[in-house]
Amino acid sequence: MDAMVISRVSDGVFLDVNQAAVDTFGFAREEFIGRTSLELGMFDIRDREKLMEILHREGRCGNLEFQLKRKNGERIWILISSSIIDIEGTPCVLSIGRDISGAKAAQLALEKAEEKFRTIFEDAPEGIFQTSKEGNSLIINPAGAKVLGFDSPEEVVSRVRDSGHDVWIDQQERARYVERLEQEGIIRGFICQFRRKDWTPVWVSLTARRVAGADGQTLFYQGFMEDITGKKRLEADLSATNRQLRLLSTINRALTGLEAEDEQTLFSKYCQIIVETGGYLMAWVGLAQDGPDKRVVPLASFGTHANYLQAVDIRWDESPAGQGIVGCAIRTRKVQLSANMYLDERMAPWRAEALKRGFHSAIAMPFQTSESGMACLVAYADIDHRFSDSEKDLMKEVASDLGFGVQTLKTANAKAKFQADLRASLEQTIQVIADTVDQRDPYTAGHERRVADLCIHIAKELGLPDERAHGLNLAARIHDLGKIGIPAEILAKPGRLSEMQFNLIKEHVQLGYELLKKVTFPWPIADIILQHHERLNGSGYPRGLKADELLLESRILAVADVVEAMSSHRPYRPSRGVPTALDEITSQRGVLYDAEVVDACVRLFHERGYIFPV
């Protein structure tokens, strides 16, 4: 029942109240009668004046919200309707009030929740989107607009609506995305390429769900997008490193025992290796003639599109036919690239024939056939190719060694140089990866370097052979590589992680393994990384391996990782110190951690005076 009160207009004195008013405000009826709301402390004077002003002007008012005070001091929201009535010639005010505190609290909670989620939406580091089934952008947050290269969410929505800018590069991929959402309702980690505002591609990972109406028909799709272009580039670089390793290895084998082979055989073998091992469509070797036409004459080729050479005229003079990457490479004696033959104006004379055969990018590698003679090894790829520095350096080495092979048909020094360059390139790649992980998680910067240093010292203490210790060092320097796939806000989160967030963190071991498992290292680096969170009793992750299933290198890395992590500051806790870390591994000696490794680690700190590098 609503509270009802009657008061005089002239002085506001209460003349009568009903039981609901007594129950609502906590005053006895006798306390109401003869007193005013101001005397009882119920009404704020400004609210009272506002109410009376409306009543004097209009004679009544309805559905006004006021905060009133109960006898116990509690403030409650009341919805008031009042009107002026006449009682035996005395102007009075009849007010009816309803307690809406519950509804008001719910409204305020809803507003706070909306504001909270609006803040999350606006500030989220991942892109959040809502699209129609047809692909039109309905809503997108600033992070999503940034992924697509737009200045604001509004620009994305209007661009898609007004100019038909379809972010999907591959429409078949989009069709698979829609089909899966319609069938499964939700998909996670859908990898695809989008088209940015400037039409350049960007790799994204989508997590989305289908939202349907009461009739079961699709209303829209909504979800998250993450820019994984950097991750894809890292994968591409790792893949390129692996391809380079195979290429160098195959070329080394080809150069072995060439004493009885002629230059033609060597050229043909190189072209075959470039295609079959390097992953190119076609390769050829051309000799730079010194005649007046300065033509480049093909000497050997390999690939399904070798007839390209009969359809083109390539020279190394200053004419248009000599301005391509082959002519330029011979003149400058430097490796030349065409990352996109469709856009590269230097390749205009040969573009039609090249595109007809599926050539999209090319690399030209000049080499000397004699003191004054020059030739060029040329390779064509079927994609727009982002040649990495290491790949360019590799191709330069390939051409250089081909020239050396032509002149000397192999020497032991050439092979040694190849092996040294390969090892240096491999270790440089690992250092780049380690630096990338450090930049990804600044709060643990240097962690992998310190863990690697401790690993090396433990390995020496245990008498591990130098070559195995070196492989352990490299694995330790990138053992947290998988964290590149973990959202940065989780890595840097101060405070305790939720179970879901911790489970996501644990996935970094498997992610690191997946990135490295196909790279051919001289050491089991991928397996060492995969096992470094396993424990002797099988309580570790990701596979629950036990003592006899674990590599010794993984056992060493596990101990070093725990000691360094516990003795270093983290966003969610201060450093616990080296003594506490050593107590932890000692207490779990033979249970979680290898006993000999624990003993060696403790000796380093207690007897050898070991300290972590700065």
C-alpha positions in Angstrom: 0.0 0.0 0.0 1.2 3.5 -0.8 1.9 6.0 2.0 -0.6 8.8 2.3 -0.3 12.1 4.3 -2.4 15.2 4.6 -0.7 18.5 5.6 -1.8 22.1 5.7 -0.7 24.3 2.8 0.0 27.3 5.1 2.6 25.7 7.5 3.1 22.1 6.3 1.8 20.6 9.6 0.7 17.0 9.2 -3.1 16.6 9.9 -3.3 12.8 9.2 -1.2 9.9 7.9 -2.1 6.3 7.0 -0.5 3.1 8.4 1.6 2.7 5.2 3.3 6.1 6.0 4.0 5.0 9.5 5.5 1.8 8.2 7.5 3.5 5.5 9.1 6.3 7.5 9.3 4.6 11.0 7.5 7.4 12.9 4.5 6.7 15.1 1.3 8.3 14.0 1.4 10.6 17.1 4.9 11.8 16.0 3.5 12.8 12.6 0.4 14.7 13.8 1.1 18.4 14.5 4.6 18.4 13.1 6.1 19.2 9.7 8.3 17.1 7.5 11.1 19.5 8.1 10.8 19.2 11.8 10.9 15.4 11.5 14.0 15.7 9.3 12.3 13.8 6.5 12.5 16.4 3.7 15.4 18.4 2.4 14.2 22.1 2.6 15.1 22.7 -1.1 13.1 19.6 -2.2 10.1 20.8 0.0 10.3 24.2 -1.6 10.4 22.7 -5.1 7.3 20.6 -4.4 5.3 23.5 -2.9 6.3 25.8 -5.8 4.8 23.4 -8.3 1.6 22.9 -6.2 1.1 26.7 -5.8 1.5 27.1 -9.5 -0.4 24.1 -10.9 -2.5 22.8 -8.0 -1.1 19.3 -8.3 2.1 17.4 -9.3 2.7 13.8 -10.2 5.5 11.3 -10.1 8.3 13.4 -8.7 11.3 11.5 -7.2 12.7 12.7 -3.9 15.1 11.2 -1.4 13.5 11.3 2.1 14.9 10.3 5.4 13.4 7.7 7.7 13.4 8.0 11.5 16.5 5.8 11.8 18.4 8.1 9.4 18.2 5.8 6.4 17.6 7.7 3.1 15.0 6.2 0.8 13.7 7.1 -2.7 10.0 8.0 -2.8 7.9 8.6 -5.9 5.4 11.4 -4.8 2.2 12.6 -6.3 0.5 15.6 -4.6 -2.6 17.8 -5.0 -4.2 20.7 -3.1 -7.5 19.8 -1.6 -10.0 21.7 0.6 -10.8 20.3 4.1 -13.6 22.3 5.8 -12.3 25.5 4.2 -8.6 24.8 5.0 -6.3 24.4 1.9 -4.4 21.1 2.5 -2.0 19.0 0.5 -2.7 15.3 -0.1 0.5 13.4 -0.9 0.8 9.8 -2.0 4.2 8.3 -1.9 5.7 5.0 -3.0 9.0 3.5 -1.9 11.1 3.0 -5.1 14.4 2.5 -3.4 14.8 -1.0 -4.7 14.0 0.0 -8.3 16.3 3.1 -7.9 19.1 1.0 -6.6 18.7 -1.4 -9.5 18.7 1.5 -11.9 21.8 2.9 -10.5 23.5 -0.5 -10.5 22.5 -0.9 -14.2 23.9 2.6 -15.0 27.2 1.7 -13.2 27.3 -1.6 -15.0 26.7 0.0 -18.4 29.4 2.6 -17.6 31.8 -0.2 -16.6 31.2 -2.2 -19.7 31.4 0.9 -21.8 34.8 1.7 -20.3 35.9 -1.9 -21.0 34.6 -1.7 -24.5 36.4 1.6 -25.2 39.7 0.8 -23.4 40.0 -2.9 -24.3 43.3 -3.7 -26.0 41.6 -6.2 -28.3 39.2 -5.3 -31.0 35.5 -5.8 -30.1 33.0 -5.9 -32.9 29.4 -6.5 -33.9 28.5 -7.2 -37.5 25.5 -8.2 -39.5 25.3 -11.6 -41.1 26.0 -9.9 -44.4 29.3 -8.5 -43.0 28.3 -4.8 -42.3 29.9 -3.3 -39.3 27.3 -2.4 -36.6 29.6 -1.6 -33.7 33.4 -1.6 -33.3 35.6 -0.3 -30.5 38.7 1.9 -30.9 41.1 -1.0 -30.7 39.2 -2.8 -33.5 39.3 0.4 -35.6 43.1 0.6 -35.0 43.6 -3.0 -36.2 41.8 -2.1 -39.4 43.8 1.1 -39.8 40.9 3.6 -39.3 41.1 6.7 -37.2 37.8 6.0 -35.3 35.1 3.4 -34.9 32.6 5.7 -36.6 34.8 5.8 -39.7 34.8 2.0 -39.9 31.0 1.8 -39.7 30.5 4.6 -42.3 33.2 3.3 -44.6 31.7 -0.2 -44.7 28.1 1.2 -45.1 28.8 4.0 -47.7 31.6 2.7 -49.8 31.2 -1.1 -49.4 34.7 -1.5 -47.9 34.7 -5.3 -47.2 37.4 -6.1 -44.7 37.6 -9.7 -45.8 40.3 -10.4 -48.3 39.3 -14.0 -49.0 35.5 -14.3 -49.6 35.7 -18.1 -49.4 37.3 -17.7 -46.0 34.4 -15.4 -44.9 31.9 -18.0 -46.2 33.5 -20.6 -44.0 33.4 -18.2 -41.0 29.7 -17.6 -41.5 28.9 -21.3 -42.0 30.7 -22.3 -38.8 29.0 -19.6 -36.8 25.6 -20.6 -38.1 26.3 -24.3 -37.4 28.3 -24.1 -34.1 27.0 -20.8 -32.6 30.5 -19.8 -31.4 34.1 -20.2 -32.8 37.4 -19.4 -31.3 40.8 -18.6 -32.8 39.6 -18.3 -36.4 42.7 -17.1 -38.3 42.1 -15.0 -41.4 43.3 -11.9 -43.2 41.5 -8.6 -43.2 41.9 -5.6 -45.5 42.9 -2.4 -43.7 41.7 1.1 -44.7 44.7 1.5 -47.0 44.0 -2.0 -48.4 47.1 -3.6 -46.9 46.5 -7.0 -45.3 46.5 -7.6 -41.6 46.3 -11.1 -39.9 43.6 -11.4 -37.2 42.4 -14.1 -34.8 38.6 -14.0 -34.4 36.6 -15.3 -31.4 32.9 -14.7 -32.2 29.4 -16.0 -31.5 26.1 -15.9 -33.2 23.3 -13.9 -31.5 19.8 -15.0 -32.5 16.3 -13.6 -31.9 13.3 -15.3 -30.4 12.5 -16.9 -33.8 16.0 -18.4 -34.0 17.0 -16.1 -36.9 20.5 -14.5 -36.7 20.4 -10.9 -35.4 24.1 -10.3 -35.6 27.6 -11.7 -34.8 29.7 -10.3 -32.1 33.1 -11.1 -30.6 36.8 -10.1 -30.4 39.6 -9.7 -32.9 43.3 -9.7 -32.2 46.0 -8.4 -34.5 48.4 -11.4 -34.9 50.4 -9.9 -37.8 53.5 -9.8 -35.7 53.0 -13.4 -34.6 52.5 -14.5 -38.2 55.6 -12.6 -39.3 57.5 -14.4 -36.5 56.2 -17.7 -37.7 57.1 -16.8 -41.3 60.6 -15.8 -40.2 61.0 -19.0 -38.3 59.8 -20.9 -41.3 62.2 -19.0 -43.5 65.0 -19.8 -41.1 64.1 -23.5 -41.3 64.0 -23.3 -45.1 67.3 -21.5 -45.2 68.8 -24.2 -43.0 67.6 -26.9 -45.4 68.8 -24.9 -48.4 72.3 -24.4 -46.9 72.5 -28.0 -45.9 71.4 -29.2 -49.4 73.8 -26.8 -51.2 76.6 -28.0 -48.9 75.9 -31.6 -50.0 75.7 -30.6 -53.6 79.1 -28.9 -53.4 80.7 -32.0 -51.9 82.5 -34.1 -54.5 82.1 -31.7 -57.4 85.7 -32.3 -58.7 84.4 -34.3 -61.7 81.5 -32.0 -62.5 81.4 -29.1 -64.9 79.9 -25.6 -64.5 76.7 -26.6 -66.4 76.0 -29.4 -63.9 76.7 -27.1 -61.0 74.3 -24.4 -62.3 71.6 -26.9 -63.0 71.9 -28.5 -59.5 71.7 -25.1 -57.9 68.6 -24.2 -59.8 67.0 -27.5 -58.7 67.9 -26.9 -55.1 66.5 -23.3 -55.2 63.2 -24.6 -56.5 62.8 -27.9 -54.5 64.3 -26.8 -51.2 64.0 -23.1 -51.3 60.3 -23.2 -52.3 60.5 -21.0 -55.4 58.6 -21.7 -58.7 61.4 -21.4 -61.1 65.2 -20.6 -61.0 67.7 -19.9 -63.7 71.3 -18.9 -64.2 72.2 -16.3 -66.8 75.6 -15.2 -68.1 76.3 -11.5 -68.7 77.6 -11.1 -72.2 80.1 -8.4 -73.0 78.9 -7.8 -76.6 77.2 -4.5 -77.8 73.7 -5.8 -76.8 74.9 -6.8 -73.3 72.4 -9.7 -73.2 71.9 -12.0 -70.3 72.1 -15.5 -71.8 70.4 -18.4 -69.9 72.8 -21.2 -69.0 70.6 -23.5 -66.9 67.1 -23.5 -65.4 64.7 -25.6 -63.4 61.0 -25.4 -62.7 57.7 -25.9 -64.6 57.8 -22.4 -66.1 61.3 -22.4 -67.7 59.7 -21.5 -71.0 59.5 -18.0 -69.6 63.1 -17.5 -70.7 62.1 -17.9 -74.3 59.4 -15.2 -74.0 61.5 -12.4 -72.5 64.5 -10.3 -73.5 66.8 -9.5 -70.5 69.9 -7.3 -70.7 72.3 -5.6 -68.3 72.7 -2.3 -70.2 71.0 1.1 -69.6 68.0 0.3 -71.9 64.6 -0.5 -70.4 65.4 -4.2 -70.9 68.4 -3.7 -68.6 66.6 -1.9 -65.8 65.1 -5.0 -64.1 66.5 -6.7 -61.1 68.7 -9.0 -63.2 70.4 -6.2 -65.1 70.7 -4.1 -62.0 72.2 -7.0 -60.0 74.9 -7.6 -62.6 75.8 -3.9 -62.9 75.9 -3.2 -59.1 77.0 -6.7 -58.1 74.4 -6.6 -55.3 71.4 -8.8 -54.6 68.2 -7.2 -56.1 64.6 -7.8 -55.0 61.2 -7.4 -56.4 58.8 -8.0 -53.6 55.7 -7.4 -55.8 56.2 -7.6 -59.6 52.7 -6.2 -60.2 53.7 -2.9 -58.5 57.4 -2.8 -59.3 57.8 -0.5 -62.3 61.3 -1.9 -63.0 59.6 -5.2 -64.0 57.2 -3.6 -66.4 58.8 -5.1 -69.6 58.4 -8.6 -68.3 55.3 -8.2 -66.1 52.7 -9.7 -68.4 54.7 -12.9 -69.1 55.7 -13.2 -65.4 52.1 -12.8 -64.0 50.8 -15.2 -66.7 53.0 -17.9 -65.1 52.1 -17.0 -61.5 55.4 -15.1 -60.7 54.7 -12.5 -58.1 58.1 -11.8 -56.6 61.7 -12.4 -57.6 65.2 -12.2 -56.3 68.4 -11.8 -58.4 71.8 -12.9 -57.0 74.9 -11.9 -59.0 78.1 -13.9 -58.8 81.5 -13.9 -60.5 82.4 -16.7 -62.9 85.9 -15.4 -63.3 88.0 -12.4 -62.5 86.0 -10.3 -64.9 83.0 -12.4 -65.9 79.6 -12.0 -64.2 76.5 -14.2 -64.0 73.2 -14.1 -62.1 71.1 -16.7 -60.3 67.4 -15.7 -60.4 64.5 -17.2 -58.5 60.7 -16.5 -58.8 58.1 -17.0 -56.0 54.3 -17.3 -56.3 53.5 -14.9 -53.5 54.3 -11.2 -52.7 57.4 -11.9 -50.6 58.6 -10.0 -47.6 62.3 -10.9 -47.9 63.8 -10.8 -44.4 67.4 -9.5 -43.8 68.5 -13.0 -43.0 67.0 -14.4 -46.2 68.7 -11.7 -48.3 72.0 -12.4 -46.5 71.4 -16.1 -47.2 70.8 -15.5 -50.9 73.8 -13.3 -51.1 75.8 -16.2 -49.6 74.2 -18.7 -52.1 75.3 -16.5 -55.0 78.7 -15.9 -53.6 79.3 -19.6 -53.0 78.0 -20.5 -56.4 80.6 -18.2 -57.9 83.2 -19.7 -55.7 82.1 -23.2 -56.7 82.4 -22.3 -60.4 85.9 -21.0 -59.9 87.2 -23.7 -57.5 84.5 -26.4 -57.5 84.4 -26.6 -53.8 87.0 -26.1 -51.0 86.9 -27.1 -47.4 86.9 -23.4 -46.4 83.7 -22.7 -48.2 81.9 -25.5 -46.3 83.3 -24.2 -43.0 82.1 -20.7 -43.8 78.7 -21.9 -44.6 78.4 -23.8 -41.3 79.7 -20.9 -39.3 77.3 -18.4 -41.0 74.5 -20.8 -40.4 75.2 -21.2 -36.7 75.6 -17.5 -36.3 72.4 -16.8 -38.2 70.6 -19.3 -36.2 71.8 -17.9 -32.9 71.0 -14.3 -34.1 67.5 -15.4 -34.9 67.1 -16.9 -31.4 68.4 -13.6 -29.9 65.8 -11.7 -32.0 63.1 -14.0 -30.6 64.3 -13.5 -27.1 64.3 -9.7 -27.5 60.8 -9.9 -28.9 59.6 -11.8 -25.8 61.3 -9.3 -23.6 59.5 -6.4 -25.3 56.2 -8.3 -25.1 56.4 -8.5 -21.3 58.6 -5.6 -19.9 57.9 -6.7 -16.3 60.0 -9.9 -16.9 62.6 -8.4 -19.2 65.9 -10.2 -18.7 64.3 -13.2 -17.2 65.2 -15.6 -20.0 68.8 -14.2 -20.1 69.3 -14.8 -16.4 67.7 -18.2 -16.5 70.0 -19.1 -19.4 73.0 -18.0 -17.4 72.1 -20.1 -14.4 71.4 -23.1 -16.7 74.9 -22.9 -18.2 76.5 -22.8 -14.7 74.4 -25.8 -13.5 75.2 -27.7 -16.7 79.0 -27.1 -16.1 78.6 -28.1 -12.5 77.0 -31.4 -13.6 79.7 -31.9 -16.3 77.3 -31.7 -19.2 79.2 -31.7 -22.6 79.8 -28.2 -24.1 77.6 -28.9 -27.2 74.6 -30.0 -25.0 75.1 -27.1 -22.7 75.1 -24.7 -25.7 71.8 -26.2 -26.9 70.4 -25.8 -23.3 71.6 -22.1 -23.3 69.7 -21.4 -26.6 66.6 -23.1 -25.4 66.6 -21.2 -22.1 67.0 -17.9 -23.9 63.7 -18.4 -25.7 61.9 -20.8 -23.2 59.0 -18.3 -22.8 58.6 -17.7 -26.6 55.0 -18.9 -26.4 54.0 -15.8 -24.3 53.9 -13.9 -27.5 50.5 -15.4 -28.0 49.2 -14.5 -24.5 47.4 -11.1 -24.1 49.8 -8.5 -22.7 47.3 -7.3 -20.0 47.3 -10.8 -18.5 51.1 -11.1 -18.5 51.3 -7.7 -16.7 48.3 -8.1 -14.5 49.0 -7.0 -10.9 47.3 -9.3 -8.4 46.1 -12.9 -8.5 45.1 -14.4 -11.9 41.8 -16.1 -12.3 41.8 -19.8 -13.0 40.9 -19.1 -16.7 43.7 -16.6 -17.0 46.2 -18.9 -15.4 45.2 -21.7 -17.7 45.7 -19.3 -20.6 49.2 -18.5 -19.3 50.0 -22.2 -19.1 49.3 -22.5 -22.8 52.6 -20.6 -23.5 54.6 -23.8 -23.2 52.6 -25.5 -26.0 52.6 -22.4 -28.1 56.3 -22.1 -27.9 56.7 -25.7 -28.9 54.3 -25.3 -31.8 56.3 -22.4 -33.1 59.6 -24.2 -33.0 58.8 -27.9 -33.5 59.3 -27.8 -37.3 62.6 -25.8 -37.1 65.6 -28.1 -37.6 68.0 -27.4 -34.7 71.1 -29.5 -33.9 69.5 -29.7 -30.3 66.1 -30.7 -29.1 65.2 -27.1 -28.3 61.4 -27.4 -28.9 61.2 -30.4 -26.6 63.3 -28.7 -23.9 60.9 -25.8 -24.0 57.8 -28.1 -24.0 59.0 -29.9 -20.8 60.3 -27.0 -18.7 57.1 -26.8 -16.6 56.9 -30.6 -16.1 57.7 -32.1 -12.7 59.3 -35.4 -11.6 56.1 -36.6 -10.0 54.0 -35.9 -13.0 52.2 -32.9 -11.5 53.5 -30.4 -14.1 52.1 -29.4 -17.5 51.3 -29.6 -20.3 51.6 -33.4 -20.6 52.1 -34.5 -17.0 55.4 -36.2 -17.8 57.4 -38.0 -15.1 61.1 -38.3 -14.2 62.2 -40.9 -16.7 60.4 -39.1 -19.5 62.1 -35.8 -19.1 65.3 -34.6 -20.8 68.1 -33.6 -18.4 68.2 -30.2 -20.1 64.5 -29.7 -19.2 65.1 -30.6 -15.6 67.9 -28.1 -15.4 65.8 -25.4 -17.1 62.9 -26.1 -14.6 65.1 -25.5 -11.6 66.7 -22.4 -13.0 63.3 -21.0 -14.1 61.8 -21.4 -10.6 64.9 -19.9 -8.8 65.1 -16.8 -11.0 61.3 -16.2 -11.0 61.0 -16.4 -7.2 64.0 -14.2 -6.7 62.8 -11.5 -9.1 60.1 -8.8 -8.7 56.8 -9.4 -10.5 53.7 -7.1 -10.9 51.7 -9.3 -8.6 54.3 -9.8 -5.9 57.6 -8.5 -4.6 60.8 -10.6 -4.9 61.0 -13.5 -2.5 64.8 -13.6 -2.6 67.3 -16.2 -3.5 67.3 -17.9 -0.1 63.6 -18.5 -0.2 63.9 -19.8 -3.8 66.6 -22.2 -2.8 64.6 -23.4 0.2 61.7 -24.1 -2.3 63.7 -26.3 -4.6 65.4 -28.0 -1.7 62.1 -28.9 0.0 60.9 -30.4 -3.3 64.2 -32.2 -4.1 63.5 -35.5 -5.7 59.7 -34.8 -5.7 59.2 -32.0 -8.2 62.8 -31.3 -9.1 65.8 -33.5 -10.1 67.9 -34.1 -7.0 71.3 -33.8 -8.7 70.2 -30.6 -10.4 69.0 -29.1 -7.1 72.3 -30.0 -5.4 74.3 -28.4 -8.2 72.2 -25.2 -8.1 72.5 -24.9 -4.3 76.3 -25.5 -4.5 76.6 -22.7 -7.1 75.0 -20.1 -4.7 76.4 -21.4 -1.4 79.9 -22.6 -2.4 80.8 -21.0 -5.7 79.4 -17.5 -4.9 77.1 -17.4 -8.0 74.9 -14.3 -8.5 72.5 -13.6 -11.3 73.9 -11.2 -14.0 72.5 -7.7 -14.0 
